[in-house]
Amino acid sequence: MSVANRIATLQRHLVGSSLVAEVSGVERHPTLATDANRPAPGGGPGTLSITDSRTGNRYEIKINEHGNIKATDLKQITAGGDGVGLRTYDNGYINTAACRSSVSYIDGDKGILRYRGFPIEELAEKSSFLEVAYLVVYGHLPSDEQLKRWEEAVMRHSALPVAVEETIMALPHDAHPMGVILTGLAALSTCHPEQNPAYMGQKVYDSKEVQDKQIVRLIAKIPTLAAYAYHRASGRKPAPPNQKLGYAENFLYMLDSGGRADYKPSPKLAKALDILFLLHAEHELNCSTSAARHLASSGVDVYTVVMGAIGALYGPLHGGANEAVLRMLQRIGSVDAVPDFVQAVKDRREIMFGFGHRVYKNYDPRAKIIRQVAEQVFQIAGRDPLIEIALELERVARSDEYFIQRKLYPNVDFFSGLVYRAMGFLPEFFTVLFAIPRVTGYLAHWRETLADPDTKIVRPQQDYCGEWLRSYRPLAERGSEPPAGAEDFGDVPMSKAYVRRISGTHWQ
């Protein structure tokens, strides 16, 4: 759908019933009476007895109340050689607890996601993004008075400094939206030196006032940065933020109002976007959140923390997955082609995006909600023909033993791209729509890192596998060929513009 068509659609639907009520039937993991008491994590405390077959020595390693052992306790297990103690190798942190956190909880086998103990289904049904943002960052639901102050503070800080606007407008018109966001965040950090530990010292964030100010600024300004990223390609500036509107509603206003103060986005589409923001606000120690905590451990300013995390989110294996789903559905082309595609996946000739997850071995609870939100959006914006392919693909895959045995279920990316496309967003903008709410999760983990007495600068160990010792040889003695098995520097072709330049005289 073109931008003009989306604006027309929005204007035709200025009144509608609340989408909250319409998704109130979302399927929820049954909460049993016993669920109020958490089962002992990892089996609870105890002792791990280890016998080293290399030496015959026996060790007793303490298991703490969370079912973990301290990795440093393994250092005592030595067996000669270089004298280095035992270490674990865990590329990708598959089974490593890198921190203690109370922000969110996932049980991938049961398909459970909770923010601060609240089921995601209940929050999607009853809450709003800004209320959930308060919950995620500060650990509890706000009172009526707290929520009003919070919402007012966020919306009051939504405008960008002129220096940030000018920096963005200097970028190429075809700059990727995520590159625009990252550039804007870098510029924004330079506008607030009073919060930068590099200027003010490492204790600047000991001030709750300083912390809160940056939290409000970042949550408020990220939609405005996104609106600038959206309109960079159009050559226009977004409308100034409207503080009287809600969070998602204001974002749509900046995109579509064309500067008309009386413009009001569709309440139903604004609510749908608000729910999508809510569902993407936080998701434990994923790649980008881990990057945020890594950066925070160095003591760097919070804008750089968020910028680094969004840089990780930019990756197609992380935030760009919903775009990959959309392109996969387009490639399948029709419902009739689904069985052949599924067979190609089983034969390892194709990759099925949007199915399976590093954590979830059950139906991603967010995907269930988005599937229903999609139907509400389609009622307004028109039904995307790709949804029929998606539903048939889901039906065939969920009834196939290949996928059942491997516990491959739809994840959050499977339907979200279709919703964004129905709302008129281009695929390259999907990751921006992911980044807007996820800033909230990054900030919650940033605060937690600042407060955690166990926080140390992140510095993992490595398993060195390179050359042990070599002697330097002068250049004249090395020969023209690289050592056997060594990689050589490849050719870097000259651009046509460079060739044109050097074909003239006095070019150096």
N, C-alpha and C positions, 0 to 999 in steps of 0.2 A: 504494500500500500504506500502511495506517495505521501509526502508530508502534507500536501494540500488536501488530499483525500482524508487523511487522519484528522486534520483540523475540522473539516466539514463534518466528519463523523462525531467528533467531540461536541461540536456545537449543536448537533441534533439530539444529543443525549445529556442535557444539562440536569435532568431530573431523573432519579431512579432509586429503587430500594437499595438498602445497604447490602453490600456483598457479604458482610460478616454473617448475616442471617442465612444467606444462600449457601454458604459453605459450612454451616453449622453441623451438617451431617457427615463431616469428614471421619473416615475410619480411624479409630484410635486404639493403640495398644491397650488391652484390658488391664486396668489397675486393680490388683488384688489387695486384700487387707494386709497381707504380709509384705506388700511392696513398700509400705511406709517405713519398714526397717530394712536397711541395706544389707544384703548378704555380705559375708566377710570377703573383702576384695582379695582375689587370688588365693582364697582359702584361709586368709588370716595369718597371724604371726606364727613363728616357729623357728626351726633351725634346719639348715641345709648341710648335710654331711657330704663331704667331697673326699674321695681317695684319688690321689694323683698316681696314675699307673707308671709315670716316668720315674718317680722317686719312692713310691710306697707311702708317702706322707699323707696324713689324714687331717682335714680341716673342718671346722665347724663355722658356718657362715650364718649370721643372724638374718632371719626373715622378719621384716617389720610388720606392723599392723595392717599395712596396705598390700601385703603379699609381695613386697619387693625386697631385693637385696641391694646393698650399696655396691656399685661397681668397683669402688676403691677398695672394698674388702677383699677383692680377688688379687690385689697386688702382692699380698703376702704369699701367694702360691708361686714359688719359683722352682726352677729345675736346672740351675747352672746356665750354660750358654752365656748370653750377654748380661744375665742377672736381672733382666726386666721381668716383672711379675705378670701373671696371667691377665689378659684383657679379652673383652668380647669384641667380635667383629659383627657389625650390624649396619651394613650399607643401606641407607634409606630409612634408618630408625624404625625398622619393622617391629621390634619388640623391646624398645628402650623407652623408659619413662624419663623424659628430660627435665621435668619440673613437676611441682605439685600445683594444681589449679582447682578452683571452685567455680569457674565461669560456666562451663557446659559439660554435659555428660552424654556419652553415646554408648549404647549397647548394640553393636552391629548385628549380632546374631538374632536379636529380637526386634530390630528395627525401631529402636528408641532414641530420641533426641530430646534433651531437656536443657533449657537455659536456666541456670541457677535453681534447678530442681523442678521447674515448671514444664510440663509436656508441651512440645512445640504445637501440637494440635489444639490444645486449649488456648494458647496464646494467639494463634492464627484466628481462632474463632471469636475471641473476646477482646483482644487488645489491639494496639496500634503500634506502628514502627517506633515512634518517639517514646512511647511508654516502655516498650521492650528495650530500646536503647538505654534508657535510664536503668532498667533492671539489669541488663548485661554489664554495664559499666560500674554501677554502684551496689549491686548485689541484692536489691529488694525492690518490690513494686512501690512506686511513689504514692504518697497521699494526694488528695485532690489539690491541695495548695502547692505541694512540691511539683506536681505535674504541670500546673499552670506556670510556675516560675521557670521550670525547665524548658517548656515549649516556647515561652516568650524569649528566654535567653538564646536558644538555638536560632529562632527565626530572626532575632535582632542582629545576629552576627553573620547573616548569610551573604552580605555584599562582599565583593573582593576589593582589595586595595588597587588603586589605579596602576601601580607598578606591575601588579600581577596581570591585569587586563592587557597592558601594553606588551608585556612579555609574550603572552599567548597570541596576540594579534600579529606579532612579528614572525610567527611560525609559518611554514609553507601551508597553503590552503589544503593540500592533500596529506597533511600530517596525520598519522594514525591517532585516533581519539585517546588511546592509552598513553601515547607519547605526549599528547597535550596535557593530560592530567598530571603526569609525572613532572613535566616542565613547570606547570602551575604550582605544584606543591613545593618544588625547589625554590621558585620565586617567592612563594608565601613564607617560607622559612626565613628568608633574608629580611622580610618586613617586620619580623618580631625578634630582634636580637635580645630583648629583655628576658626571654625565656630560654635562651641558648646556653647550655652548660659550658660551651667553649668560651663564651664571653663572661658569664655570670658565676661560673664555678659549679662543681658537682652537686652542691646542696640546693641549687635553685629549685629543684622539683620537690624538695622537702616541704615547700609551701603548698598547702591545699588550694589556696587561691590561684596560684600559678598553674597547677595541674588542671583545675576546673576550667580555667580560661582557655587553655589549649584544647581541651576536650570539646568544649562548646564551639570553639572556632572551627575545628576540623570537621565535626559532624555537620555544622551549618554550611560550610563553604564547599564541601565536596560536591553537592548537587549543582552549585553554581559553576564550579570548575567543569563539571560534566556538561552543563548547558553550553559553555563556551567551546568545549571540545566538539559538541554536536554541530554547532553553527560555524565552526572553523571552515568546513567544506563549503558552506553556503555563502560565505563572505559577509554574513550579517552578524551583528552582536545580539546575544539573547536579551530578552526583556529584563530589566532590573528585578531582583527578587521582590515578591509581594509578601510582606510579613503577616498579612491578615489571613493568609491561606495556610493549609496544613502542609506537612513536609513533602509528600509525594505530589500533592496538588500544586504546590509552588513550583516544583520541578517541571511539571507539564506546562504550567503557566509561562515559565521562562522559555520553554521551547516553542510554544505555539501562539502566544498572545499577540505577537507582532507589536508589542508596546501598548496595546489597548488596556487601559486600567480596569475596564468593566468586563474584560474577558474572564470566563470561569470554566475550567476544564470539566469534563464529565465526572460526576461524583463516583460513578461505578468504575470507570477506568482508573481514577485516582485511587480508589480503594483496592482495586486489583493490584496496582503497582505497589501500594503500601504493604499488602500481604506478601508480595514477592520480596520486598525489602526486608520485611520481618523474618522471612524464612532464610534469608542469606546473611543475617546479621552476625552469626557466630557459628563456628563448627570445629571447636577444639583445636588440636595442634596439627592443622593441615600445613601444607608447604609454606604458604604466605604468612600464616600466623607464627609458625616456627621462625621464619625470617625476621618477623617483628621482634620476637623475644631474643633472638641472636643479636640483633642490632641494639636493642634496649640494654642488653648486658654490658655493652661497651660504654654506656653513659651518654650516647649521642642524643641530640635533640629529638623531640617527638615527631616533628615533621619529617625528618630523615628516616625515623623508624617506620612511619606510615608509608613514605615514599618507597622504601626498600621492600616492604611487604607487598605493595601494589605492583612493584616491578616483578616480584615472584608470581603474583596473580596473573600477570600479562601472559605467562607461558601457556601454550596451547594444551599442555597436559594438565593444567590446573584451571584457570578461569576461562580459557577458550574452548572448553569441552562442549558447551551447548552449541557453539557455532559449528563444531564438527558433526554434531547430531543432525543439525539442519542440512548440512551439505550431504550427509549420508542419505537422508530421506529423499532429497532431491535426486540423488544418483539412482536410488531404487526406482523412482518414477511412478509406480502404480501399485495398487493393492495386489494385483495378480502376480507381480514380480517378487513379492515378499518371500514365498517358499524357496525360490531359487537363491535369494540373497541369504536366507538363514542357512541353507545347505552350504553355501560358499563360506560362511562364517565357521561352520563346523569343519569344513575342509581346510581351514586356515588360509583361504584365498581372499577373505574380506575381514575387516574389523568392525564390530558392532559397537558404536559409540553410544553412551547413555545407559548402558547395561553394565552392572557390576560396579564395585566400589572397593577401595582399599580397606574400608572399615565395615561397611554394611554387607552382611550375608543374608539379608532379608530385604523386603521392599523399603526403600528409602522413605521415611515418613513425610518428608518434604515433597516428594514426587506425587504422593497421593493427593495432597492439598493442591498442588499446582495443576494437576489434571482437572480438578473441579473448577479452579479459577479460570483455566483455559476456556471451559465451556461458557462461562459468564462473559468473558471477553469476546468470544466468537459471536455471541448474541448481539453485541454492539458493532464490532468491527468486521463481521463476516467470518464465516467458517473457513479456516485455512485448509485447502485440500490435502495438505501433507498430514493433517491430524488423522485422517483415515488410514494412511500408510502406517503412521506411528501406532495407532490402536491395533491394527492387524499384526504388526510386527511384535507388539507386546503380547497379544493373544497367542500367536504361534510359538514364540519363544518360551512363554510361561507354561506351555503344555508339552514342551519338548524335553525329554530326559537329559539331553546334553546340557541344557541350561539349568535344569532343576538340580542335577547332581552337583553342578559347579556353584550352585547358589547365586546365580546371576539374575538380578532383579533390576527394574528401572531405577535410575538414580535421579537426582534433582535436575540434571542437565537434559533428561530425555524430553520433558515437556516445556521447560522454561523458554527455550529458543523459539518454539512455536508461538508462545504468548507474546514474546517481544516482537516477533515478526508481524503478528496480527495487529500490534499497536503501532506499526509503521517504522520500527527501528531496523537499521541495516545490521547485518551480522557482525561487522567490525565494531559496533557499538555495544554488543552484548556484554563484553567483559567490563565495560564502564558501569553498566547497570548492576553488575556483580560487586564492583568495587565500592559503589556509593554506600550500601549498607554495611559491607564488611569492615569498613573503617571503625565501626563501633566495636566489633570484636577485637580488632588490633589494639584499640585504646584500653579495653578492659584488661588485656594481657599486659600491656605496657604498665598500667597501674599496679597490677599484681607483681610484676617483676620489680618495680621500685620498692614495694612493701615487703618482699620476701627476703628474710635474713639469710637464706641459703643462696641467693643470687650471686653468681660468680660470672666473670666474663667467659663466654662460651669459647672453648678451645679444645675440640675433640682430638683424640689421638689418631694416628694413621698406622697402617701396616706397610712399612717401607719395602718396596720390591725392586728398587732400582740398582744401578751399578754400585758396588761397595766402595771401591777406591780406584781412582785413576790419576795419572800424572799429566800435567799440562805439557803439550808439545807446541813449539813455535809454529807459526803459520806456514813457513816455508817447508816444514817437515811433514805436513799432514796429507799431502796428495790432493787430487781433485775429486775423488769419489768419497761419499760418506761411508762410515763403517757399515758392515753388513747388518741388515735389519733396521738401520736407522732411517728416520723419516727426513726427507730433504724439503727445503723451502720451495714451494711451487711457483710457477710463473704468475705474475699479476699483470694482466694485459693493460695497456695504456688506453685511456678513454679517447674517443674521437676528438673531444674538445682539447685534450692535452696534446694530441698529435697536431691539431690545427695551430695551437700556440707555438709549439717548438719548430714548426715549419717556417716561422718568421725569423727575423734577425734580431739580435740583442734581446733575446727572451730571458736571459739570465742576468 
